[in-house]
Protein backbone atom coordinates (compact mmCIF):
# COMPACT_ATOMS: atom_id res chain seq x y z
CA UNK A 1 0.00 0.00 0.00
CA UNK A 2 1.34 3.43 -0.92
CA UNK A 3 0.40 6.32 1.32
CA UNK A 4 0.23 9.79 -0.07
CA UNK A 5 2.43 12.25 1.88
CA UNK A 6 -0.49 14.69 1.91
CA UNK A 7 -2.53 12.27 4.04
CA UNK A 8 -0.22 12.86 6.98
CA UNK A 9 -0.16 16.64 6.64
CA UNK A 10 -2.25 18.80 8.93
CA UNK A 11 -4.87 20.87 7.12
CA UNK A 12 -4.05 24.52 6.60
CA UNK A 13 -6.46 26.65 8.64
CA UNK A 14 -6.62 30.38 8.04
CA UNK A 15 -7.42 32.47 11.11
CA UNK A 16 -9.62 34.10 12.14
CA UNK A 17 -12.32 31.64 11.15
CA UNK A 18 -15.57 30.15 12.36
CA UNK A 19 -15.12 26.89 14.27
CA UNK A 20 -17.61 24.33 15.55
CA UNK A 21 -17.61 22.19 18.67
CA UNK A 22 -19.90 19.31 19.59
CA UNK A 23 -20.30 19.02 23.35
CA UNK A 24 -21.70 15.77 24.81
CA UNK A 25 -22.92 15.19 28.34
CA UNK A 26 -25.65 13.70 30.49
CA UNK A 27 -27.74 16.83 31.12
CA UNK A 28 -28.74 19.20 28.34
CA UNK A 29 -29.38 22.15 30.68
CA UNK A 30 -25.94 21.70 32.23
CA UNK A 31 -24.35 21.65 28.78
CA UNK A 32 -26.07 24.93 27.90
CA UNK A 33 -24.72 26.44 31.13
CA UNK A 34 -21.21 25.15 30.36
CA UNK A 35 -21.27 26.79 26.93
CA UNK A 36 -22.34 30.11 28.46
CA UNK A 37 -19.64 29.81 31.12
CA UNK A 38 -16.84 28.97 28.69
CA UNK A 39 -17.86 31.53 26.08
CA UNK A 40 -18.50 34.42 28.49
CA UNK A 41 -19.08 37.61 26.49
CA UNK A 42 -17.90 36.05 23.22
CA UNK A 43 -20.52 35.70 20.47
CA UNK A 44 -21.55 32.19 19.51
CA UNK A 45 -24.40 30.22 18.03
CA UNK A 46 -25.78 27.06 19.54
CA UNK A 47 -28.16 24.40 18.32
CA UNK A 48 -29.45 21.14 19.70
CA UNK A 49 -27.69 17.99 18.65
CA UNK A 50 -28.81 14.44 19.27
CA UNK A 51 -29.90 12.47 22.30
CA UNK A 52 -29.07 8.83 22.90
CA UNK A 53 -31.86 6.31 22.45
CA UNK A 54 -32.29 5.95 26.23
CA UNK A 55 -31.86 9.68 26.85
CA UNK A 56 -28.70 9.23 28.90
CA UNK A 57 -26.54 11.48 26.73
CA UNK A 58 -27.22 14.71 24.84
CA UNK A 59 -25.17 16.81 22.47
CA UNK A 60 -25.15 20.49 21.64
CA UNK A 61 -23.44 22.08 18.64
CA UNK A 62 -21.75 25.42 19.17
CA UNK A 63 -19.98 27.68 16.66
CA UNK A 64 -17.88 30.76 17.25
CA UNK A 65 -15.13 32.85 15.72
CA UNK A 66 -11.62 31.75 16.73
CA UNK A 67 -8.65 34.03 16.30
CA UNK A 68 -5.81 31.49 16.31
CA UNK A 69 -4.95 27.83 16.87
CA UNK A 70 -4.21 28.66 20.51
CA UNK A 71 -7.64 30.28 20.88
CA UNK A 72 -9.34 27.28 19.25
CA UNK A 73 -7.46 24.81 21.47
CA UNK A 74 -8.10 26.78 24.67
CA UNK A 75 -11.87 26.68 24.07
CA UNK A 76 -11.66 22.94 23.36
CA UNK A 77 -9.67 22.38 26.57
CA UNK A 78 -12.11 24.46 28.65
CA UNK A 79 -14.97 22.22 27.46
CA UNK A 80 -12.91 19.05 27.86
CA UNK A 81 -11.90 19.89 31.44
CA UNK A 82 -15.43 20.69 32.62
CA UNK A 83 -16.98 18.03 34.86
CA UNK A 84 -20.38 18.21 33.13
CA UNK A 85 -18.87 17.44 29.71
CA UNK A 86 -18.21 13.80 28.80
CA UNK A 87 -16.77 14.41 25.31
CA UNK A 88 -15.89 17.26 22.94
CA UNK A 89 -15.49 16.94 19.20
Protein Blocks (a to p, Z undefined) as FASTA:
>chain_A
ZZdfklmpccddddddddddddddfblklmmmmmmmmnmmaccddddddddfkopaccdd
dddddfbfklmmmmmmmmmmpmkbmbdZZ
